[in-house]
């Protein structure tokens, strides 16, 4: 399974909460990832922080994580390689 996982892609739905006091990743019952980031939603800073947090959460390099949809909103589709 690990060999297959290295080449697979996973798409997740993310609800981002910028300007949070504490950074965290939780998963709701409907499968949506709720990610609290400390960065403000200005000039892409919250998106950069989101990628950094997801990188640590999924143990993947930052370059393996891409925001496919929702770069300017709170609801996003993220692909993780």
URWOWO-V211278 format. One line per field, one symbol per residue. ss: DSSP state (~ for helix, > for strand, _ for the rest). psi: psi as a letter, one per 30 degrees, with the letter a starting at -180 (. if undefined). burial: + if it has 9 or more other C-alpha atoms within 8 Angstrom, else -. Layout:
# URWOWO-V211278
ss = ???
psi = ???
burial = ???
This chain:
# URWOWO-V211278
ss = _~~~~~~__>>>>>>>>______>>>>_____>>>>________~~~~~~~~~~~~~~___~~~>>>>>_____>>>>>>_
psi = eeeeefflkkklkkjkjlgkekklklklfgfkkjkkkfllhkhgeeeeeeeeeeeeeghllefgkkjekgfgafklkkkk.
burial = -----------+++++++++--+++-+----++++++++-+---+++-+++++++----+---+++++-++--++++++++
